[in-house]
Amino acid sequence: MTPTQFHARLQKHTASFAKAVATDEGDWIIKGFIDVYRRIYTISVDTKIVSKVLELLLFPMFVEFAKKNDFELELCPQQNFYPDLTLTHRRSKARFAIDIKSTYRTSPTEVNGMTLGAFTGYFRNRESSKNTLYPYGQYTAHFVLGVIYSKCDEVADERQQFALADLDRIPSVIRDFQFFVQPKYRIASARPGSGNTKNIGSVTKIAELVAGDGVFSSLGEEVYDDYWMFYLTRDMAQELGVPRPYTNLESYCTYKKRGMASLKAHAREIAKRSAVERSEESDEQ
Protein backbone atom coordinates (compact mmCIF):
# COMPACT_ATOMS: atom_id res chain seq x y z
CA MET A 1 0.00 0.00 0.00
CA THR A 2 1.61 3.25 -1.15
CA PRO A 3 0.82 6.72 0.28
CA THR A 4 -0.78 7.65 -3.05
CA GLN A 5 -3.08 4.62 -2.95
CA PHE A 6 -3.98 5.25 0.68
CA HIS A 7 -4.71 8.91 -0.02
CA ALA A 8 -7.05 8.09 -2.90
CA ARG A 9 -8.98 5.46 -0.94
CA LEU A 10 -9.46 7.59 2.15
CA GLN A 11 -10.43 10.67 0.13
CA LYS A 12 -13.09 8.60 -1.64
CA HIS A 13 -14.38 7.32 1.70
CA THR A 14 -14.86 10.87 3.04
CA ALA A 15 -17.78 11.28 0.61
CA SER A 16 -19.89 9.46 3.21
CA PHE A 17 -18.67 11.47 6.20
CA ALA A 18 -21.22 14.30 5.83
CA LYS A 19 -24.05 11.83 6.48
CA ALA A 20 -22.42 10.92 9.78
CA VAL A 21 -22.31 14.48 11.11
CA ALA A 22 -25.01 16.52 9.35
CA THR A 23 -28.68 16.51 8.45
CA ASP A 24 -29.86 16.67 4.84
CA GLU A 25 -30.10 20.44 5.29
CA GLY A 26 -26.42 20.63 6.31
CA ASP A 27 -26.94 21.28 10.04
CA TRP A 28 -24.84 19.48 12.64
CA ILE A 29 -26.73 16.52 14.11
CA ILE A 30 -25.39 17.28 17.59
CA LYS A 31 -27.67 19.55 19.61
CA GLY A 32 -26.12 19.21 23.06
CA PHE A 33 -25.49 16.88 25.97
CA ILE A 34 -28.14 14.87 27.79
CA ASP A 35 -28.19 13.75 31.43
CA VAL A 36 -29.91 10.78 33.07
CA TYR A 37 -33.00 12.90 33.70
CA ARG A 38 -33.29 13.53 29.94
CA ARG A 39 -32.40 17.18 30.25
CA ILE A 40 -30.47 18.60 27.30
CA TYR A 41 -27.71 21.16 27.73
CA THR A 42 -26.78 22.96 24.51
CA ILE A 43 -23.29 22.51 23.13
CA SER A 44 -20.83 25.38 23.02
CA VAL A 45 -19.33 26.66 19.78
CA ASP A 46 -15.92 26.44 21.47
CA THR A 47 -13.54 24.95 18.89
CA LYS A 48 -12.00 22.42 21.29
CA ILE A 49 -15.40 20.99 22.20
CA VAL A 50 -16.53 20.95 18.57
CA SER A 51 -13.32 19.20 17.48
CA LYS A 52 -13.59 16.47 20.12
CA VAL A 53 -17.24 15.70 19.37
CA LEU A 54 -16.48 15.58 15.63
CA GLU A 55 -13.73 13.04 16.33
CA LEU A 56 -16.16 10.81 18.22
CA LEU A 57 -18.66 10.98 15.36
CA LEU A 58 -16.03 10.10 12.76
CA PHE A 59 -14.35 7.17 14.54
CA PRO A 60 -17.02 4.65 13.39
CA MET A 61 -16.45 5.82 9.81
CA PHE A 62 -12.76 4.97 10.14
CA VAL A 63 -13.63 1.55 11.57
CA GLU A 64 -15.66 0.94 8.42
CA PHE A 65 -12.79 2.16 6.23
CA ALA A 66 -10.31 -0.13 8.01
CA LYS A 67 -12.49 -3.23 7.58
CA LYS A 68 -13.14 -2.48 3.93
CA ASN A 69 -9.47 -1.92 3.06
CA ASP A 70 -7.76 -4.55 5.27
CA PHE A 71 -6.24 -2.19 7.85
CA GLU A 72 -5.65 -2.62 11.55
CA LEU A 73 -6.99 0.48 13.31
CA GLU A 74 -5.48 1.81 16.54
CA LEU A 75 -6.71 4.87 18.43
CA CYS A 76 -4.58 7.39 20.27
CA PRO A 77 -3.83 5.76 23.67
CA GLN A 78 -3.82 8.99 25.67
CA GLN A 79 -4.84 12.62 25.32
CA ASN A 80 -2.27 14.75 23.48
CA PHE A 81 -0.58 11.69 21.97
CA TYR A 82 0.19 11.51 18.26
CA PRO A 83 -1.59 10.58 16.05
CA ASP A 84 -5.36 10.43 16.53
CA LEU A 85 -5.53 7.26 14.42
CA THR A 86 -2.99 4.72 13.23
CA LEU A 87 -3.86 2.52 10.26
CA THR A 88 -1.57 -0.40 9.45
CA HIS A 89 -2.12 -2.31 6.22
CA ARG A 90 -2.15 -6.01 7.09
CA ARG A 91 -0.51 -7.24 3.89
CA SER A 92 2.08 -4.57 3.10
CA LYS A 93 2.61 -3.54 6.76
CA ALA A 94 2.62 0.09 5.63
CA ARG A 95 1.65 2.30 8.57
CA PHE A 96 -0.22 5.59 8.19
CA ALA A 97 -0.79 8.34 10.75
CA ILE A 98 -4.03 10.33 10.63
CA ASP A 99 -4.79 13.45 12.64
CA ILE A 100 -8.35 14.77 12.58
CA LYS A 101 -8.25 18.57 12.35
CA SER A 102 -11.16 20.99 12.14
CA THR A 103 -11.48 24.71 11.52
CA TYR A 104 -14.21 27.23 10.78
CA ARG A 105 -14.69 29.58 7.85
CA THR A 106 -13.85 33.23 8.38
CA SER A 107 -14.94 34.13 4.84
CA PRO A 108 -16.14 32.24 1.75
CA THR A 109 -12.50 31.55 0.78
CA GLU A 110 -10.58 31.35 4.08
CA VAL A 111 -10.60 29.56 7.43
CA ASN A 112 -9.22 30.31 10.87
CA GLY A 113 -6.44 27.75 10.39
CA MET A 114 -5.33 24.49 11.98
CA THR A 115 -2.46 23.40 14.21
CA LEU A 116 -0.77 20.39 12.65
CA GLY A 117 1.14 19.01 15.63
CA ALA A 118 4.40 19.73 17.40
CA PHE A 119 7.65 20.50 15.58
CA THR A 120 9.66 19.46 18.67
CA GLY A 121 9.78 16.18 20.61
CA TYR A 122 8.84 13.13 18.53
CA PHE A 123 8.92 15.21 15.33
CA ARG A 124 12.64 15.86 15.78
CA ASN A 125 13.61 12.63 17.51
CA ARG A 126 11.95 10.23 15.10
CA GLU A 127 12.95 7.10 17.01
CA SER A 128 11.34 8.32 20.23
CA SER A 129 8.08 6.83 21.55
CA LYS A 130 7.38 9.73 23.90
CA ASN A 131 3.85 11.11 23.37
CA THR A 132 3.31 9.04 20.23
CA LEU A 133 1.85 5.58 19.64
CA TYR A 134 4.76 4.61 17.37
CA PRO A 135 7.94 6.57 16.65
CA TYR A 136 7.34 9.21 13.99
CA GLY A 137 9.87 7.59 11.67
CA GLN A 138 7.99 4.27 11.62
CA TYR A 139 5.04 5.77 9.74
CA THR A 140 4.99 5.45 5.97
CA ALA A 141 3.16 8.76 5.66
CA HIS A 142 1.40 11.36 7.77
CA PHE A 143 -2.08 12.56 6.78
CA VAL A 144 -4.65 15.08 7.98
CA LEU A 145 -8.39 14.44 7.75
CA GLY A 146 -9.60 18.03 7.59
CA VAL A 147 -13.08 19.23 8.53
CA ILE A 148 -14.17 22.73 7.49
CA TYR A 149 -17.42 24.14 8.85
CA SER A 150 -19.34 27.38 9.30
CA LYS A 151 -20.52 28.79 12.60
CA CYS A 152 -24.26 29.45 12.85
CA ASP A 153 -25.52 32.91 13.70
CA GLU A 154 -28.40 31.58 15.77
CA VAL A 155 -27.36 29.69 18.90
CA ALA A 156 -29.29 28.68 22.00
CA ASP A 157 -28.69 30.25 25.38
CA GLU A 158 -26.15 27.94 27.07
CA ARG A 159 -27.72 28.72 30.47
CA GLN A 160 -31.03 27.21 29.36
CA GLN A 161 -32.05 23.55 29.72
CA PHE A 162 -34.23 21.75 27.20
CA ALA A 163 -36.40 18.65 27.29
CA LEU A 164 -36.36 15.90 24.67
CA ALA A 165 -39.61 17.28 23.33
CA ASP A 166 -37.75 20.53 22.55
CA LEU A 167 -35.09 18.83 20.42
CA ASP A 168 -36.37 20.15 17.09
CA ARG A 169 -36.21 23.76 18.22
CA ILE A 170 -32.62 23.62 19.49
CA PRO A 171 -30.45 25.27 16.81
CA SER A 172 -27.22 23.65 15.65
CA VAL A 173 -24.10 25.69 16.40
CA ILE A 174 -22.26 24.72 13.18
CA ARG A 175 -23.20 23.64 9.64
CA ASP A 176 -22.02 23.25 6.01
CA PHE A 177 -19.26 20.66 6.41
CA GLN A 178 -16.49 20.04 3.91
CA PHE A 179 -14.05 17.14 4.29
CA PHE A 180 -10.64 16.63 2.72
CA VAL A 181 -7.58 14.41 3.12
CA GLN A 182 -4.04 15.61 2.48
CA PRO A 183 -0.48 14.69 3.48
CA LYS A 184 0.38 16.95 6.40
CA TYR A 185 3.33 18.64 4.71
CA ARG A 186 1.18 19.71 1.74
CA ILE A 187 -1.10 21.92 3.87
CA ALA A 188 1.53 23.22 6.31
CA SER A 189 2.53 26.86 6.44
CA ALA A 190 5.97 28.24 7.30
CA ARG A 191 4.79 29.71 10.62
CA PRO A 192 3.69 28.26 13.97
CA GLY A 193 0.02 27.59 14.60
CA SER A 194 -0.49 30.60 16.85
CA GLY A 195 1.73 33.09 18.60
CA ASN A 196 4.88 31.59 20.07
CA THR A 197 3.62 27.98 20.26
CA LYS A 198 5.65 24.95 19.18
CA ASN A 199 3.01 23.70 16.75
CA ILE A 200 3.09 23.80 12.97
CA GLY A 201 0.45 26.05 11.44
CA SER A 202 -1.62 25.36 8.33
CA VAL A 203 -2.36 27.51 5.32
CA THR A 204 -5.71 29.29 5.63
CA LYS A 205 -7.06 29.47 2.07
CA ILE A 206 -9.74 26.81 1.60
CA ALA A 207 -8.70 26.06 -1.99
CA GLU A 208 -5.10 25.39 -0.87
CA LEU A 209 -6.21 23.11 1.98
CA VAL A 210 -8.54 21.03 -0.16
CA ALA A 211 -6.06 20.74 -3.06
CA GLY A 212 -2.99 20.25 -0.83
CA ASP A 213 -1.39 23.31 -2.40
CA GLY A 214 0.41 24.79 0.61
CA VAL A 215 3.83 26.43 0.61
CA PHE A 216 5.70 23.11 0.95
CA SER A 217 3.66 21.20 -1.65
CA SER A 218 6.06 22.07 -4.47
CA LEU A 219 9.18 22.12 -2.27
CA GLY A 220 8.60 18.58 -1.02
CA GLU A 221 8.45 16.80 2.32
CA GLU A 222 12.24 16.78 2.72
CA VAL A 223 12.34 20.58 2.78
CA TYR A 224 9.29 20.66 5.10
CA ASP A 225 11.03 18.29 7.53
CA ASP A 226 14.30 20.23 7.44
CA TYR A 227 12.56 23.58 7.92
CA TRP A 228 10.52 22.54 10.95
CA MET A 229 13.07 20.25 12.59
CA PHE A 230 15.43 23.20 13.04
CA TYR A 231 12.91 26.03 13.46
CA LEU A 232 13.26 28.05 16.67
CA THR A 233 10.60 30.28 18.19
CA ARG A 234 11.71 33.50 19.86
CA ASP A 235 11.54 31.89 23.32
CA MET A 236 13.47 28.80 22.19
CA ALA A 237 16.26 30.96 20.77
CA GLN A 238 16.41 33.10 23.93
CA GLU A 239 16.60 30.00 26.11
CA LEU A 240 19.54 28.70 24.05
CA GLY A 241 21.17 32.12 23.95
CA VAL A 242 21.42 32.12 20.14
CA PRO A 243 19.91 34.22 17.37
CA ARG A 244 17.04 32.68 15.42
CA PRO A 245 18.52 31.12 12.26
CA TYR A 246 15.38 31.93 10.23
CA THR A 247 11.76 32.98 10.73
CA ASN A 248 10.20 32.32 7.30
CA LEU A 249 10.96 30.62 3.99
CA GLU A 250 12.86 33.60 2.63
CA SER A 251 15.26 33.78 5.59
CA TYR A 252 15.46 29.96 5.61
CA CYS A 253 16.61 30.04 1.99
CA THR A 254 19.25 32.68 2.82
CA TYR A 255 20.41 30.64 5.82
CA LYS A 256 20.78 27.45 3.76
CA LYS A 257 22.58 29.25 0.93
CA ARG A 258 25.04 30.82 3.37
CA GLY A 259 25.88 27.42 4.81
CA MET A 260 26.24 25.79 1.40
CA ALA A 261 28.48 28.60 0.13
CA SER A 262 30.80 28.12 3.11
CA LEU A 263 30.92 24.34 2.62
CA LYS A 264 31.69 24.68 -1.09
CA ALA A 265 34.47 27.18 -0.38
CA HIS A 266 36.14 24.69 1.96
CA ALA A 267 35.33 21.49 0.07
CA ARG A 268 38.98 20.43 -0.39
CA GLU A 269 39.82 21.10 3.26
CA ILE A 270 36.78 19.11 4.40
CA ALA A 271 37.69 16.16 2.16
CA LYS A 272 41.28 16.22 3.43
CA ARG A 273 40.25 16.35 7.09
CA SER A 274 37.66 13.62 6.56
CA ALA A 275 40.31 11.33 5.07
CA VAL A 276 42.56 11.90 8.09
CA GLU A 277 39.68 11.16 10.49
CA ARG A 278 38.81 7.92 8.68
CA SER A 279 42.44 6.85 8.85
CA GLU A 280 42.62 7.57 12.58
CA GLU A 281 39.38 5.67 13.21
CA SER A 282 40.75 2.70 11.26
CA ASP A 283 43.96 2.70 13.35
CA GLU A 284 41.92 2.73 16.59
CA GLN A 285 39.96 -0.31 15.49
C-alpha positions in Angstrom: 0.0 0.0 0.0 1.6 3.2 -1.1 0.8 6.7 0.3 -0.8 7.7 -3.0 -3.1 4.6 -2.9 -4.0 5.2 0.7 -4.7 8.9 0.0 -7.0 8.1 -2.9 -9.0 5.5 -0.9 -9.5 7.6 2.1 -10.4 10.7 0.1 -13.1 8.6 -1.6 -14.4 7.3 1.7 -14.9 10.9 3.0 -17.8 11.3 0.6 -19.9 9.5 3.2 -18.7 11.5 6.2 -21.2 14.3 5.8 -24.1 11.8 6.5 -22.4 10.9 9.8 -22.3 14.5 11.1 -25.0 16.5 9.4 -28.7 16.5 8.4 -29.9 16.7 4.8 -30.1 20.4 5.3 -26.4 20.6 6.3 -26.9 21.3 10.0 -24.8 19.5 12.6 -26.7 16.5 14.1 -25.4 17.3 17.6 -27.7 19.5 19.6 -26.1 19.2 23.1 -25.5 16.9 26.0 -28.1 14.9 27.8 -28.2 13.7 31.4 -29.9 10.8 33.1 -33.0 12.9 33.7 -33.3 13.5 29.9 -32.4 17.2 30.3 -30.5 18.6 27.3 -27.7 21.2 27.7 -26.8 23.0 24.5 -23.3 22.5 23.1 -20.8 25.4 23.0 -19.3 26.7 19.8 -15.9 26.4 21.5 -13.5 25.0 18.9 -12.0 22.4 21.3 -15.4 21.0 22.2 -16.5 20.9 18.6 -13.3 19.2 17.5 -13.6 16.5 20.1 -17.2 15.7 19.4 -16.5 15.6 15.6 -13.7 13.0 16.3 -16.2 10.8 18.2 -18.7 11.0 15.4 -16.0 10.1 12.8 -14.3 7.2 14.5 -17.0 4.6 13.4 -16.4 5.8 9.8 -12.8 5.0 10.1 -13.6 1.5 11.6 -15.7 0.9 8.4 -12.8 2.2 6.2 -10.3 -0.1 8.0 -12.5 -3.2 7.6 -13.1 -2.5 3.9 -9.5 -1.9 3.1 -7.8 -4.6 5.3 -6.2 -2.2 7.8 -5.6 -2.6 11.5 -7.0 0.5 13.3 -5.5 1.8 16.5 -6.7 4.9 18.4 -4.6 7.4 20.3 -3.8 5.8 23.7 -3.8 9.0 25.7 -4.8 12.6 25.3 -2.3 14.8 23.5 -0.6 11.7 22.0 0.2 11.5 18.3 -1.6 10.6 16.1 -5.4 10.4 16.5 -5.5 7.3 14.4 -3.0 4.7 13.2 -3.9 2.5 10.3 -1.6 -0.4 9.4 -2.1 -2.3 6.2 -2.1 -6.0 7.1 -0.5 -7.2 3.9 2.1 -4.6 3.1 2.6 -3.5 6.8 2.6 0.1 5.6 1.6 2.3 8.6 -0.2 5.6 8.2 -0.8 8.3 10.7 -4.0 10.3 10.6 -4.8 13.4 12.6 -8.4 14.8 12.6 -8.3 18.6 12.4 -11.2 21.0 12.1 -11.5 24.7 11.5 -14.2 27.2 10.8 -14.7 29.6 7.8 -13.8 33.2 8.4 -14.9 34.1 4.8 -16.1 32.2 1.8 -12.5 31.6 0.8 -10.6 31.4 4.1 -10.6 29.6 7.4 -9.2 30.3 10.9 -6.4 27.8 10.4 -5.3 24.5 12.0 -2.5 23.4 14.2 -0.8 20.4 12.7 1.1 19.0 15.6 4.4 19.7 17.4 7.7 20.5 15.6 9.7 19.5 18.7 9.8 16.2 20.6 8.8 13.1 18.5 8.9 15.2 15.3 12.6 15.9 15.8 13.6 12.6 17.5 12.0 10.2 15.1 13.0 7.1 17.0 11.3 8.3 20.2 8.1 6.8 21.5 7.4 9.7 23.9 3.9 11.1 23.4 3.3 9.0 20.2 1.8 5.6 19.6 4.8 4.6 17.4 7.9 6.6 16.6 7.3 9.2 14.0 9.9 7.6 11.7 8.0 4.3 11.6 5.0 5.8 9.7 5.0 5.4 6.0 3.2 8.8 5.7 1.4 11.4 7.8 -2.1 12.6 6.8 -4.6 15.1 8.0 -8.4 14.4 7.7 -9.6 18.0 7.6 -13.1 19.2 8.5 -14.2 22.7 7.5 -17.4 24.1 8.8 -19.3 27.4 9.3 -20.5 28.8 12.6 -24.3 29.4 12.8 -25.5 32.9 13.7 -28.4 31.6 15.8 -27.4 29.7 18.9 -29.3 28.7 22.0 -28.7 30.3 25.4 -26.2 27.9 27.1 -27.7 28.7 30.5 -31.0 27.2 29.4 -32.0 23.6 29.7 -34.2 21.7 27.2 -36.4 18.6 27.3 -36.4 15.9 24.7 -39.6 17.3 23.3 -37.8 20.5 22.6 -35.1 18.8 20.4 -36.4 20.2 17.1 -36.2 23.8 18.2 -32.6 23.6 19.5 -30.4 25.3 16.8 -27.2 23.6 15.7 -24.1 25.7 16.4 -22.3 24.7 13.2 -23.2 23.6 9.6 -22.0 23.2 6.0 -19.3 20.7 6.4 -16.5 20.0 3.9 -14.1 17.1 4.3 -10.6 16.6 2.7 -7.6 14.4 3.1 -4.0 15.6 2.5 -0.5 14.7 3.5 0.4 16.9 6.4 3.3 18.6 4.7 1.2 19.7 1.7 -1.1 21.9 3.9 1.5 23.2 6.3 2.5 26.9 6.4 6.0 28.2 7.3 4.8 29.7 10.6 3.7 28.3 14.0 0.0 27.6 14.6 -0.5 30.6 16.9 1.7 33.1 18.6 4.9 31.6 20.1 3.6 28.0 20.3 5.7 25.0 19.2 3.0 23.7 16.8 3.1 23.8 13.0 0.4 26.0 11.4 -1.6 25.4 8.3 -2.4 27.5 5.3 -5.7 29.3 5.6 -7.1 29.5 2.1 -9.7 26.8 1.6 -8.7 26.1 -2.0 -5.1 25.4 -0.9 -6.2 23.1 2.0 -8.5 21.0 -0.2 -6.1 20.7 -3.1 -3.0 20.3 -0.8 -1.4 23.3 -2.4 0.4 24.8 0.6 3.8 26.4 0.6 5.7 23.1 1.0 3.7 21.2 -1.7 6.1 22.1 -4.5 9.2 22.1 -2.3 8.6 18.6 -1.0 8.4 16.8 2.3 12.2 16.8 2.7 12.3 20.6 2.8 9.3 20.7 5.1 11.0 18.3 7.5 14.3 20.2 7.4 12.6 23.6 7.9 10.5 22.5 10.9 13.1 20.2 12.6 15.4 23.2 13.0 12.9 26.0 13.5 13.3 28.0 16.7 10.6 30.3 18.2 11.7 33.5 19.9 11.5 31.9 23.3 13.5 28.8 22.2 16.3 31.0 20.8 16.4 33.1 23.9 16.6 30.0 26.1 19.5 28.7 24.1 21.2 32.1 23.9 21.4 32.1 20.1 19.9 34.2 17.4 17.0 32.7 15.4 18.5 31.1 12.3 15.4 31.9 10.2 11.8 33.0 10.7 10.2 32.3 7.3 11.0 30.6 4.0 12.9 33.6 2.6 15.3 33.8 5.6 15.5 30.0 5.6 16.6 30.0 2.0 19.2 32.7 2.8 20.4 30.6 5.8 20.8 27.5 3.8 22.6 29.2 0.9 25.0 30.8 3.4 25.9 27.4 4.8 26.2 25.8 1.4 28.5 28.6 0.1 30.8 28.1 3.1 30.9 24.3 2.6 31.7 24.7 -1.1 34.5 27.2 -0.4 36.1 24.7 2.0 35.3 21.5 0.1 39.0 20.4 -0.4 39.8 21.1 3.3 36.8 19.1 4.4 37.7 16.2 2.2 41.3 16.2 3.4 40.3 16.4 7.1 37.7 13.6 6.6 40.3 11.3 5.1 42.6 11.9 8.1 39.7 11.2 10.5 38.8 7.9 8.7 42.4 6.9 8.8 42.6 7.6 12.6 39.4 5.7 13.2 40.7 2.7 11.3 44.0 2.7 13.3 41.9 2.7 16.6 40.0 -0.3 15.5 
